[in-house]
Amino acid sequence: EFEASKLTIQTISGAAAMLNESGKSPTTLRENVTSPKGTTAAALASFTDAKTGEIIAAAMKAARDRSQELA
């Protein structure tokens, strides 16, 4: 579990640094590392199939709505 957390932190830190330093959009950076029919493409397809974007948008809306109620 510790190694998984460590790898996750390193991956996110590296991605954030690349985004900050490159001046490129997140989409462009993702396209640059996504091989056709590769592992990243498979993961992204699973996110689409699971409607991950919709789930995240709904969660953000719920948090916003609740913060407005608390204000």
N, C-alpha and C positions, 0 to 999 in steps of 0.2 A: 504494500500500500504506500509506503514511504517513497519508493522508487517511482511509482506511478504519479504521485503528487509532484515529485521533483521534475520528472519529465514534462508534465503538464505545464508547470510554471515556466520551465525553460522554453517550451514551445511557444507559449503565449508571449513571453518576454521578447523572444526573437522575432515573432511576427509583428509585435508592436514596434520594435526598433526598425525593422525593414520598412514598415508603413511610414514611420516618422522620417526616416532618412532618405527614402527613395523618391518621395514626392508623387508616387504613383497611387492610383486608386486601389482599394482593396480588391475589386474585381480584376483589375489588370494583374496584380500580384498573384491572385489565385489562379488565373488563367496561365500564368507563366510556370506554375508548378504542377498543374494538372495534366497528366499524361492521358491521352485518349484510352479509355477502357482500363485505366490504372486504379490503384487503391484509393486515391483521392477522389477520382470520378465516381467510384462505387459508393464511397461515403456520402458524397454530395447528393447522389441519386437517392440514397436512403433517407436523407433529410427532406428532400422534396416529396418522396412517397409518404413520409410520415407527417407532412405538412408542418414541419418544424417552424418555418417562418410565421405561419399563422398562430401557432402556439405561443411563440415569443411575443408577437404583436399583442395577443390577448393578455398575456401576463403583464406586459408593460402598461397596457390600458388599465388593467385592474389596479396596478400599483399607483398610477397617476390618479385614478378616480378616488382611491382610498386616501391618498395624500391630500387631495382637495377636501375630502370630508373631515380630515383631521385638522385642517388649517383654520 
